[in-house]
Amino acid sequence: MKVAAYQPPLFAAGSMDALGLIRTRVKWCEAEGITILCCPEAILGGLADYSGHPTQFAISADARQLDAALAPLASNTVTTIIGFTELANRGQLYNSAAVFQRGSVAGLYRKLYPAIHRSVYEAGSKVPVFQVGELTFGIVICNDSNYFEPARLMAARGATALFMPTNNGLPPARASAELVAQARNVDIARAVENSMWVIRADVAGCTDELVSYGSSGIVDPDGMVVQSARQLDEDLIIAEIDTAPCQSRRE
């Protein structure tokens, strides 16, 4: 199965401009036979932690509202994983990723560890796995990848790939190229520990307030880095991955 990670430009907080760019990438993926396109964390509207009005660009957890917001990405052949700020039924905010398949939301993942220090987001509590064709996969969002347990639980439930929507847009004093190397080391660790593919999609570039070098990459179950995105620039990386569990592939 062909999968891709899209590294779009870093937009200012509150911007929904990425939607049009992702739509263009979905159309390209259709032509290239790519089945899953992973997009970054909070790519729709940006991270609420950096917004003065954190609910302004939140999207209701109601599936119909979320389906409507993601409608431009509808495709018969390409499933998109896309990060956004979710407004839950009781007003909580979650840093979430939607699995958007054939014009509707097939599932949601809520970030388990919203921030290293503090965040406006509530913590998620579930570690679901998802199915697209013959591929069973999990999702962890950015900081979640620093913890081994979520990936381990997903692998135990049959996941052979782990998608990592990421948003390393940080104030300039905290941003550095070293974060790319740190993220890749984490990707390799999660891949080897669980014999699974790891696909990370980050943002890249600069705004007036934030910088991201872009840590998008794809790592195979043996810990080999098969794709790395260009730093500080928009990019799209692709790999053909196995859908069978690692043990089955080696028999």
PADREN-48513 format. One line per 2 residues: for each residue x, y, z of N, C-alpha, C. Coordinates in nm, 4 decimals. Layout:
X:Y:Z:X:Y:Z:X:Y:Z; ...
***
This chain:
0.0842:-0.1188:0.0000:0.0000:0.0000:0.0000:0.0881:0.1243:0.0000; 0.0558:0.2214:-0.0854:0.1287:0.3462:-0.0870:0.0681:0.4443:0.0129
0.1561:0.5045:0.0940:0.1121:0.6073:0.1887:0.1990:0.7305:0.1692; 0.1476:0.8447:0.2138:0.2209:0.9706:0.1979:0.2053:1.0553:0.3233
0.3064:1.1364:0.3494:0.3012:1.2368:0.4554:0.3198:1.3735:0.3911; 0.2259:1.4617:0.4156:0.2320:1.5966:0.3581:0.2863:1.6927:0.4613
0.3905:1.7665:0.4244:0.4479:1.8698:0.5083:0.4122:2.0064:0.4483; 0.3010:2.0662:0.4922:0.2584:2.1953:0.4378:0.3315:2.3104:0.5040
0.3155:2.4290:0.4501:0.3741:2.5463:0.5162:0.3115:2.5676:0.6535; 0.3882:2.6300:0.7393:0.3379:2.6709:0.8704:0.2565:2.7982:0.8525
0.1280:2.7911:0.8892:0.0403:2.9073:0.8758:0.0220:2.9761:1.0104; -0.0202:3.1011:1.0058:-0.0496:3.1750:1.1281:-0.1670:3.1116:1.2003
-0.1702:3.1282:1.3317:-0.2792:3.0738:1.4116:-0.4133:3.1247:1.3599; -0.5094:3.0338:1.3467:-0.6423:3.0690:1.2992:-0.6622:3.0513:1.1503
-0.5556:3.0236:1.0774:-0.5680:3.0108:0.9323:-0.6259:2.8746:0.8935; -0.7165:2.8767:0.7949:-0.7702:2.7543:0.7364:-0.7196:2.7363:0.5933
-0.6161:2.8110:0.5564:-0.5659:2.8097:0.4193:-0.5097:2.6747:0.3784; -0.4692:2.5937:0.4743:-0.4110:2.4634:0.4411:-0.5119:2.3710:0.3732
-0.6398:2.3939:0.3942:-0.7411:2.3039:0.3387:-0.7301:2.2955:0.1866; -0.7127:2.4094:0.1218:-0.7002:2.4100:-0.0232:-0.5750:2.3384:-0.0702
-0.4637:2.3569:0.0018:-0.3405:2.2883:-0.0346:-0.3547:2.1372:-0.0192; -0.4216:2.0965:0.0874:-0.4395:1.9525:0.1095:-0.5290:1.8934:0.0019
-0.6311:1.9679:-0.0372:-0.7188:1.9204:-0.1449:-0.6383:1.8949:-0.2721; -0.5462:1.9841:-0.3047:-0.4610:1.9639:-0.4216:-0.3768:1.8386:-0.4072
-0.3266:1.8140:-0.2871:-0.2472:1.6939:-0.2627:-0.3315:1.5669:-0.2708; -0.4553:1.5736:-0.2247:-0.5445:1.4576:-0.2359:-0.5648:1.4209:-0.3820
-0.5897:1.5203:-0.4657:-0.6089:1.4935:-0.6082:-0.4839:1.4302:-0.6688; -0.3675:1.4787:-0.6304:-0.2427:1.4220:-0.6809:-0.2270:1.2773:-0.6333
-0.2601:1.2522:-0.5079:-0.2505:1.1161:-0.4536:-0.3445:1.0209:-0.5265; -0.4616:1.0688:-0.5637:-0.5536:0.9854:-0.6419:-0.4866:0.9381:-0.7705
-0.4191:1.0288:-0.8382:-0.3553:0.9949:-0.9653:-0.2359:0.9033:-0.9470; -0.1728:0.9080:-0.8295:-0.0511:0.8300:-0.8057:-0.0770:0.6984:-0.7324
-0.2037:0.6678:-0.7044:-0.2360:0.5414:-0.6399:-0.2005:0.5352:-0.4927; -0.1995:0.6500:-0.4268:-0.1707:0.6548:-0.2829:-0.3004:0.6357:-0.2057
-0.2967:0.5511:-0.1050:-0.4184:0.5137:-0.0323:-0.4427:0.6003:0.0905; -0.3361:0.6369:0.1634:-0.3512:0.7159:0.2859:-0.2585:0.8364:0.2794
-0.3143:0.9533:0.3060:-0.2382:1.0778:0.3124:-0.2451:1.1299:0.4552; -0.1306:1.1376:0.5211:-0.1254:1.1886:0.6586:-0.0864:1.3359:0.6566
-0.1638:1.4179:0.7269:-0.1392:1.5617:0.7372:-0.1075:1.5978:0.8826; -0.0533:1.7157:0.9078:-0.0047:1.7486:1.0414:-0.1135:1.7701:1.1473
-0.0653:1.7759:1.2677:-0.1440:1.8114:1.3860:-0.1977:1.9530:1.3711; -0.3268:1.9700:1.4042:-0.3890:2.1034:1.4091:-0.3613:2.1845:1.2833
-0.3547:2.1190:1.1680:-0.3265:2.1918:1.0453:-0.4455:2.2807:1.0075; -0.5637:2.2461:1.0531:-0.6805:2.3318:1.0319:-0.6953:2.4262:1.1513
-0.6607:2.5517:1.1326:-0.6777:2.6511:1.2384:-0.5579:2.6704:1.3282; -0.4640:2.5785:1.3257:-0.3455:2.5909:1.4112:-0.3715:2.5427:1.5531
-0.2657:2.5419:1.6318:-0.2757:2.4973:1.7703:-0.3465:2.6022:1.8551; -0.4488:2.5583:1.9266:-0.5263:2.6508:2.0088:-0.4424:2.7123:2.1198
-0.3343:2.6458:2.1585:-0.2477:2.7003:2.2637:-0.1842:2.8327:2.2225; -0.1742:2.8580:2.0922:-0.1125:2.9808:2.0436:-0.2160:3.0820:1.9958
-0.3425:3.0554:2.0220:-0.4493:3.1447:1.9774:-0.5086:3.2199:2.0956; -0.5378:3.3471:2.0731:-0.6036:3.4244:2.1783:-0.7495:3.3865:2.1945
-0.8055:3.3190:2.0948:-0.9448:3.2736:2.0986:-0.9477:3.1256:2.0618; -0.9158:3.0381:2.1571:-0.8941:2.8971:2.1259:-1.0144:2.8235:2.0687
-1.1354:2.8738:2.0922:-1.2529:2.8042:2.0385:-1.2949:2.8558:1.9010; -1.2308:2.9626:1.8530:-1.2779:3.0282:1.7315:-1.2734:2.9362:1.6099
-1.1717:2.8523:1.5997:-1.1580:2.7652:1.4840:-1.1757:2.6177:1.5210; -1.2337:2.5936:1.6387:-1.2639:2.4563:1.6784:-1.3824:2.4050:1.5974
-1.3811:2.2767:1.5704:-1.4870:2.2121:1.4927:-1.5614:2.1158:1.5833; -1.6928:2.1228:1.5802:-1.7753:2.0411:1.6685:-1.7482:1.8928:1.6489
-1.7597:1.8194:1.7592:-1.7449:1.6742:1.7540:-1.8604:1.6085:1.6799; -1.9683:1.6806:1.6585:-2.0805:1.6283:1.5807:-2.0289:1.5877:1.4428
-2.0483:1.4601:1.4081:-1.9914:1.4056:1.2841:-2.0366:1.4830:1.1611; -2.1604:1.5311:1.1614:-2.2092:1.6029:1.0435:-2.1345:1.7336:1.0226
-2.1041:1.8037:1.1325:-2.0294:1.9283:1.1192:-1.8856:1.9021:1.0757; -1.8267:1.7961:1.1289:-1.6910:1.7616:1.0908:-1.6855:1.7143:0.9457
-1.7836:1.6341:0.9057:-1.7912:1.5904:0.7653:-1.8000:1.7110:0.6721; -1.8809:1.8104:0.7106:-1.8980:1.9278:0.6263:-1.7677:2.0077:0.6154
-1.6954:2.0195:0.7275:-1.5701:2.0954:0.7267:-1.4647:2.0280:0.6388; -1.4678:1.8946:0.6359:-1.3665:1.8201:0.5614:-1.4120:1.7820:0.4209
-1.5321:1.8224:0.3835:-1.5892:1.7822:0.2544:-1.4971:1.8080:0.1345; -1.4197:1.9177:0.1320:-1.3312:1.9386:0.0158:-1.2278:1.8280:-0.0028
-1.2056:1.7463:0.0994:-1.1042:1.6411:0.0910:-1.1633:1.5055:0.0524; -1.2931:1.5025:0.0222:-1.3587:1.3755:-0.0084:-1.2949:1.3102:-0.1309
-1.2748:1.1794:-0.1207:-1.2138:1.1023:-0.2295:-1.2613:0.9589:-0.2203; -1.2766:0.8960:-0.3342:-1.3162:0.7555:-0.3356:-1.1995:0.6617:-0.3109
-1.0773:0.7122:-0.3235:-0.9608:0.6241:-0.3135:-0.8586:0.6661:-0.2089; -0.8593:0.7927:-0.1672:-0.7583:0.8426:-0.0736:-0.8233:0.8719:0.0610
-0.7728:0.8079:0.1664:-0.8135:0.8375:0.3033:-0.7158:0.9394:0.3608; -0.7699:1.0456:0.4209:-0.6865:1.1523:0.4751:-0.6920:1.1514:0.6274
-0.5755:1.1599:0.6889:-0.5646:1.1783:0.8335:-0.5285:1.3244:0.8555; -0.6120:1.3955:0.9290:-0.5941:1.5413:0.9372:-0.6204:1.5915:1.0785
-0.5295:1.6780:1.1262:-0.5399:1.7293:1.2613:-0.6209:1.8573:1.2699; -0.6955:1.8712:1.3800:-0.7798:1.9889:1.4019:-0.8082:2.0023:1.5498
-0.8643:2.1163:1.5893:-0.9107:2.1353:1.7267:-1.0570:2.0948:1.7338; -1.0855:1.9989:1.8184:-1.2212:1.9446:1.8313:-1.2946:2.0089:1.9484
-1.4151:2.0554:1.9231:-1.5030:2.1068:2.0272:-1.6002:1.9967:2.0652; -1.5838:1.9413:2.1844:-1.6660:1.8288:2.2287:-1.8007:1.8773:2.2809
-1.8867:1.7818:2.3102:-2.0259:1.8133:2.3439:-2.0402:1.9017:2.4671; -1.9507:1.8896:2.5630:-1.9599:1.9687:2.6852:-1.8661:2.0889:2.6846
-1.8175:2.1255:2.5667:-1.7345:2.2440:2.5534:-1.5854:2.2209:2.5695; -1.5442:2.0947:2.5952:-1.4013:2.0689:2.6067:-1.3349:2.0796:2.4701
-1.2091:2.1158:2.4729:-1.1290:2.1168:2.3511:-1.0343:1.9977:2.3527; -1.0264:1.9290:2.2390:-0.9321:1.8193:2.2223:-0.8455:1.8459:2.1001
-0.7218:1.8101:2.1108:-0.6306:1.8114:1.9967:-0.6510:1.6769:1.9271; -0.7193:1.6765:1.8137:-0.7677:1.5525:1.7534:-0.7188:1.5340:1.6107
-0.7271:1.4104:1.5660:-0.7007:1.3768:1.4261:-0.8179:1.2943:1.3755; -0.8688:1.3323:1.2591:-0.9801:1.2603:1.1980:-0.9284:1.1705:1.0867
-0.9885:1.0529:1.0782:-0.9656:0.9642:0.9643:-1.0830:0.9868:0.8701; -1.0569:1.0542:0.7589:-1.1629:1.0954:0.6663:-1.1585:1.0048:0.5440
-1.2640:0.9251:0.5298:-1.2662:0.8202:0.4279:-1.3962:0.8261:0.3487; -1.3843:0.8380:0.2162:-1.5000:0.8385:0.1265:-1.6064:0.9406:0.1682
-1.5611:1.0583:0.2080:-1.6518:1.1682:0.2361:-1.7118:1.1720:0.3745; -1.6665:1.0859:0.4648:-1.7184:1.0898:0.6010:-1.6082:1.0523:0.7001
-1.6281:1.0918:0.8249:-1.5299:1.0636:0.9291:-1.5457:0.9186:0.9747; -1.4394:0.8401:0.9538:-1.4427:0.6993:0.9916:-1.3955:0.6772:1.1347
-1.3323:0.7778:1.1936:-1.2859:0.7635:1.3309:-1.2078:0.8856:1.3756; -1.1886:0.8965:1.5069:-1.1159:1.0089:1.5669:-1.0138:0.9573:1.6671
-0.9033:1.0274:1.6728:-0.8052:1.0043:1.7783:-0.7839:1.1359:1.8514; -0.7842:1.1312:1.9851:-0.7610:1.2503:2.0673:-0.6254:1.2389:2.1357
-0.5470:1.3439:2.1253:-0.4119:1.3446:2.1796:-0.4129:1.3124:2.3286; -0.3292:1.2189:2.3679:-0.3264:1.1722:2.5062:-0.2453:1.2637:2.5976
-0.1403:1.3239:2.5419:-0.0502:1.4094:2.6201:-0.0430:1.5465:2.5510; -0.1381:1.6356:2.5810:-0.1527:1.7602:2.5036:-0.0304:1.8500:2.5011
0.0479:1.8534:2.6084:0.1659:1.9396:2.6085:0.2614:1.8927:2.7161; 0.3861:1.9322:2.6993:0.4862:1.8945:2.7986:0.4604:1.9670:2.9301
0.4129:2.0908:2.9240:0.3896:2.1683:3.0457:0.2393:2.1881:3.0699; 0.1733:2.2772:2.9944:0.0300:2.2977:3.0129:-0.0331:2.3315:2.8791
-0.1653:2.3111:2.8709:-0.2343:2.3287:2.7436:-0.3808:2.3600:2.7679; -0.4454:2.4235:2.6686:-0.5894:2.4458:2.6751:-0.6658:2.3188:2.6398
-0.5951:2.2197:2.5866:-0.6605:2.0961:2.5460:-0.6772:1.9991:2.6628; -0.7898:1.9284:2.6621:-0.8093:1.8157:2.7522:-0.7309:1.6959:2.6979
-0.6971:1.6040:2.7852:-0.6260:1.4836:2.7430:-0.7240:1.3778:2.6953; -0.6937:1.3147:2.5839:-0.7721:1.2009:2.5390:-0.7463:1.0802:2.6278
-0.8259:0.9764:2.6107:-0.8131:0.8604:2.6988:-0.8166:0.7268:2.6248; -0.8319:0.7283:2.4934:-0.8469:0.6033:2.4192:-0.7330:0.5847:2.3202
-0.7038:0.4574:2.2908:-0.5993:0.4236:2.1934:-0.6606:0.3355:2.0839; -0.7445:0.3941:1.9996:-0.8122:0.3154:1.8966:-0.7160:0.2736:1.7853
-0.7555:0.1718:1.7106:-0.6896:0.1392:1.5848:-0.7924:0.1524:1.4738; -0.7436:0.1693:1.3525:-0.8291:0.1965:1.2375:-0.7942:0.0994:1.1252
-0.8860:0.0860:1.0323:-0.8669:-0.0075:0.9213:-0.8937:0.0641:0.7900; -0.7997:0.0550:0.6984:-0.8186:0.1003:0.5605:-0.7675:-0.0121:0.4716
-0.8565:-0.0740:0.3972:-0.8182:-0.1901:0.3186:-0.7632:-0.2991:0.4086; -0.6457:-0.3494:0.3765:-0.5842:-0.4545:0.4562:-0.4940:-0.4001:0.5660
-0.4839:-0.2686:0.5777:-0.3937:-0.2090:0.6761:-0.4671:-0.1733:0.8050; -0.4159:-0.2253:0.9163:-0.4586:-0.1835:1.0495:-0.3522:-0.0869:1.1023
-0.3954:0.0299:1.1476:-0.2983:0.1302:1.1898:-0.3459:0.2054:1.3122; -0.2500:0.2693:1.3787:-0.2795:0.3569:1.4898:-0.2375:0.4989:1.4568
-0.2785:0.5915:1.5426:-0.2406:0.7321:1.5309:-0.1944:0.7796:1.6677; -0.0831:0.8509:1.6715:-0.0449:0.9286:1.7894:-0.0117:1.0688:1.7413
-0.0389:1.1674:1.8242:-0.0190:1.3061:1.7840:0.1016:1.3648:1.8566; 0.2022:1.4022:1.7798:0.3183:1.4795:1.8250:0.3752:1.4296:1.9584
0.3516:1.4993:2.0678:0.4106:1.4644:2.1967:0.3777:1.3232:2.2408; 0.2655:1.2672:2.1967:0.2308:1.1288:2.2314:0.3397:1.0320:2.1881
0.4110:1.0657:2.0806:0.5111:0.9733:2.0282:0.6292:0.9559:2.1229; 0.6442:1.0468:2.2194:0.7530:1.0345:2.3158:0.7258:0.9297:2.4225
0.6063:0.8741:2.4239:0.5670:0.7724:2.5213:0.5512:0.6395:2.4489; 0.6121:0.5348:2.5019:0.6111:0.4062:2.4318:0.4787:0.3324:2.4427
0.3997:0.3598:2.5486:0.2822:0.2772:2.5764:0.1729:0.2850:2.4698; 0.1345:0.4041:2.4189:0.0271:0.4066:2.3187:0.0581:0.3211:2.1962
0.1777:0.3339:2.1419:0.2139:0.2537:2.0246:0.2134:0.1061:2.0580; 0.2601:0.0706:2.1763:0.2621:-0.0708:2.2162:0.1214:-0.1280:2.2216
0.0282:-0.0518:2.2776:-0.1102:-0.0990:2.2865:-0.1723:-0.1131:2.1476; -0.1415:-0.0189:2.0592:-0.1958:-0.0267:1.9233:-0.1379:-0.1470:1.8476
-0.0082:-0.1699:1.8642:0.0544:-0.2856:1.8003:-0.0064:-0.4160:1.8523; -0.0365:-0.4196:1.9813:-0.0970:-0.5400:2.0396:-0.2355:-0.5666:1.9814
-0.3001:-0.4625:1.9292:-0.4317:-0.4773:1.8676:-0.4228:-0.4950:1.7159; -0.3025:-0.5196:1.6678:-0.2860:-0.5545:1.5273:-0.2350:-0.4449:1.4372
-0.2049:-0.3253:1.4917:-0.1568:-0.2162:1.4071:-0.0167:-0.2478:1.3545; 0.0019:-0.2310:1.2239:0.1328:-0.2508:1.1630:0.1907:-0.1191:1.1099
0.1181:-0.0111:1.1293:0.1672:0.1219:1.0923:0.1177:0.2214:1.1960; 0.1983:0.3244:1.2168:0.1660:0.4281:1.3136:0.1832:0.5631:1.2452
0.0746:0.6381:1.2350:0.0785:0.7716:1.1750:0.0917:0.8747:1.2864; 0.1761:0.9757:1.2638:0.2069:1.0756:1.3658:0.1833:1.2178:1.3152
0.0612:1.2677:1.3146:0.0407:1.4101:1.2862:0.1154:1.4940:1.3904; 0.1942:1.5891:1.3434:0.2857:1.6644:1.4303:0.2791:1.8119:1.3943
0.3013:1.8963:1.4937:0.3098:2.0403:1.4679:0.4186:2.0973:1.5568; 0.5391:2.1084:1.5010:0.6523:2.1608:1.5765:0.6705:2.3102:1.5554
0.5618:2.3822:1.5262:0.5682:2.5273:1.5205:0.5907:2.5826:1.6602; 0.7059:2.6431:1.6836:0.7453:2.6890:1.8160:0.7980:2.8324:1.8095
0.7963:2.9058:1.9208:0.8628:3.0363:1.9232:1.0088:3.0195:1.8823; 1.0652:3.1171:1.8114:1.2014:3.1026:1.7586:1.3046:3.0600:1.8621
1.2905:3.1036:1.9852:1.3895:3.0691:2.0885:1.3882:2.9203:2.1205; 1.2765:2.8527:2.0907:1.2664:2.7095:2.1212:1.2801:2.6218:1.9983
1.2705:2.6788:1.8804:1.2777:2.6004:1.7572:1.4237:2.5801:1.7174; 1.4528:2.4598:1.6638:1.5883:2.4332:1.6160:1.5863:2.3102:1.5270
1.6895:2.2979:1.4444:1.7027:2.1805:1.3585:1.7231:2.0538:1.4404; 1.7698:2.0689:1.5638:1.7903:1.9514:1.6489:1.6594:1.8775:1.6760
1.5462:1.9494:1.6714:1.4169:1.8838:1.6942:1.3880:1.7810:1.5859; 1.4379:1.8036:1.4653:1.4177:1.7075:1.3570:1.4882:1.5765:1.3913
1.6122:1.5861:1.4353:1.6876:1.4663:1.4727:1.6240:1.3961:1.5925; 1.5762:1.4741:1.6887:1.5108:1.4141:1.8046:1.3842:1.3389:1.7647
1.3051:1.4009:1.6760:1.1828:1.3352:1.6300:1.2152:1.2066:1.5548; 1.3203:1.2101:1.4720:1.3544:1.0906:1.3956:1.4010:0.9779:1.4871
1.4733:1.0106:1.5923:1.5147:0.9088:1.6880:1.3946:0.8448:1.7558; 1.2944:0.9268:1.7853:1.1706:0.8733:1.8442:1.1005:0.7823:1.7439
1.0939:0.8259:1.6176:1.0302:0.7439:1.5137:1.0969:0.6069:1.5047; 1.2284:0.6069:1.5051:1.3030:0.4807:1.4955:1.2742:0.3921:1.6164
1.2714:0.4519:1.7342:1.2441:0.3739:1.8554:1.1066:0.3101:1.8511; 1.0030:0.3867:1.8158:0.8686:0.3309:1.8105:0.8579:0.2231:1.7022
0.9263:0.2433:1.5901:0.9221:0.1448:1.4816:0.9847:0.0128:1.5255; 1.1029:0.0192:1.5842:1.1750:-0.1024:1.6214:1.1067:-0.1737:1.7377
1.0612:-0.0979:1.8368:0.9949:-0.1587:1.9528:0.8737:-0.2419:1.9134; 0.8027:-0.1965:1.8102:0.6737:-0.2564:1.7760:0.6708:-0.3220:1.6389
0.7849:-0.3272:1.5708:0.7929:-0.3845:1.4360:0.6834:-0.3262:1.3468; 0.6775:-0.1939:1.3418:0.5730:-0.1273:1.2648:0.6313:-0.0109:1.1852
0.5617:0.0241:1.0779:0.5973:0.1436:1.0011:0.5576:0.2677:1.0808; 0.6378:0.3727:1.0703:0.6075:0.5001:1.1356:0.6097:0.6094:1.0291
0.5002:0.6841:1.0216:0.4847:0.7894:0.9218:0.4509:0.9194:0.9945; 0.5441:1.0139:0.9929:0.5250:1.1415:1.0635:0.5036:1.2547:0.9622
0.4031:1.3400:0.9892:0.3769:1.4574:0.9047:0.3810:1.5828:0.9912; 0.4714:1.6734:0.9580:0.4928:1.7958:1.0352:0.4645:1.9170:0.9455
0.4638:2.0346:1.0029:0.4597:2.1604:0.9283:0.6018:2.2125:0.9131; 0.6209:2.3079:0.8222:0.7548:2.3629:0.8030:0.7467:2.5089:0.7587
0.8406:2.5890:0.8058:0.8463:2.7287:0.7653:0.8390:2.8243:0.8823; 0.8019:2.9473:0.8535:0.8021:3.0533:0.9548:0.6765:3.1391:0.9422
0.6297:3.1876:1.0551:0.5320:3.2963:1.0596:0.5952:3.4086:1.1410; 0.5190:3.5123:1.1701:0.5734:3.6216:1.2507:0.6082:3.5767:1.3924
0.5441:3.4666:1.4379:0.5606:3.4260:1.5767:0.6217:3.2876:1.5955; 0.6165:3.2012:1.4929:0.6564:3.0619:1.5100:0.7502:3.0162:1.3991
0.8268:2.9121:1.4302:0.9173:2.8495:1.3339:0.9048:2.6982:1.3482; 0.9068:2.6273:1.2337:0.9164:2.4819:1.2360:1.0103:2.4371:1.1250
1.1072:2.3532:1.1603:1.2033:2.3052:1.0613:1.1446:2.1918:0.9768; 1.0440:2.1218:1.0290:0.9807:2.0148:0.9534:1.0458:1.8802:0.9776
0.9767:1.7933:1.0517:1.0340:1.6627:1.0884:0.9646:1.5462:1.0186; 0.8943:1.5742:0.9093:0.8217:1.4673:0.8399:0.9184:1.3595:0.7932
0.8791:1.2334:0.8139:0.9644:1.1226:0.7733:0.8890:0.9915:0.7773; 0.9461:0.8899:0.7145:0.8884:0.7556:0.7131:0.9985:0.6572:0.7501
0.9701:0.5709:0.8482:1.0660:0.4737:0.9001:1.0055:0.3350:0.8890; 1.0859:0.2372:0.8440:1.0324:0.1018:0.8283:1.0420:0.0235:0.9592
0.9829:-0.0963:0.9677:0.9795:-0.1707:1.0946:1.1164:-0.2108:1.1486; 1.2200:-0.2061:1.0651:1.3557:-0.2362:1.1109:1.4304:-0.1117:1.1565
1.3631:0.0035:1.1546:1.4254:0.1268:1.1998:1.5026:0.2008:1.0927; 1.4870:0.1616:0.9664:1.5535:0.2315:0.8569:1.4699:0.3511:0.8131
1.5331:0.4669:0.8023:1.4650:0.5869:0.7541:1.4584:0.5796:0.6024; 1.3375:0.5637:0.5485:1.3228:0.5480:0.4036:1.2879:0.6799:0.3345
1.2353:0.7764:0.4107:1.2050:0.9080:0.3539:1.2198:1.0147:0.4620; 1.2750:1.1292:0.4233:1.2815:1.2465:0.5110:1.2473:1.3699:0.4283
1.1653:1.4567:0.4837:1.1246:1.5778:0.4117:1.2331:1.6846:0.4191; 1.2275:1.7765:0.3246:1.3174:1.8918:0.3264:1.2877:1.9792:0.4488
1.3896:2.0348:0.5075:1.3706:2.1222:0.6221:1.3276:2.2621:0.5778; 1.2380:2.3210:0.6566:1.1904:2.4585:0.6387:1.1154:2.4791:0.5076
1.0660:2.3716:0.4473:1.0027:2.3848:0.3166:0.8866:2.2872:0.3033; 0.7888:2.3251:0.2234:0.6776:2.2355:0.1919:0.7315:2.1117:0.1201
0.6727:1.9944:0.1507:0.7201:1.8712:0.0873:0.6124:1.7640:0.0993; 0.6271:1.6616:0.0194:0.5391:1.5443:0.0245:0.6284:1.4227:0.0081
0.6225:1.3310:0.1032:0.7056:1.2109:0.0971:0.6169:1.0875:0.0881; 0.6645:0.9858:0.0188:0.5838:0.8689:-0.0165:0.6629:0.7423:0.0113
0.5944:0.6369:0.0528:0.6555:0.5050:0.0653:0.5500:0.3986:0.0399; 0.5956:0.2855:-0.0093:0.5086:0.1692:-0.0228:0.5347:0.0798:0.0967
0.4322:0.0557:0.1766:0.4501:-0.0175:0.3014:0.3784:-0.1521:0.2958; 0.4270:-0.2443:0.3784:0.3620:-0.3744:0.3917:0.2434:-0.3606:0.4854
0.1379:-0.4342:0.4564:0.0192:-0.4291:0.5416:0.0120:-0.5461:0.6378; 0.0920:-0.6503:0.6155:0.0873:-0.7688:0.7020:0.1722:-0.7459:0.8259
0.1398:-0.8128:0.9373:0.2252:-0.8048:1.0557:0.3668:-0.8483:1.0236; 0.4622:-0.7937:1.0974:0.6035:-0.8179:1.0691:0.6368:-0.9666:1.0695
0.5842:-1.0426:1.1653:0.6127:-1.1847:1.1738:0.5682:-1.2579:1.0480; 0.4497:-1.2200:0.9964:0.3982:-1.2829:0.8749:0.4858:-1.2518:0.7552
0.5418:-1.1301:0.7492:0.6246:-1.0924:0.6366:0.7533:-1.1736:0.6328; 0.8015:-1.2156:0.7523:0.9298:-1.2841:0.7571:0.9172:-1.4349:0.7418
0.7971:-1.4873:0.7452:0.7778:-1.6305:0.7302:0.7957:-1.6731:0.5835
***
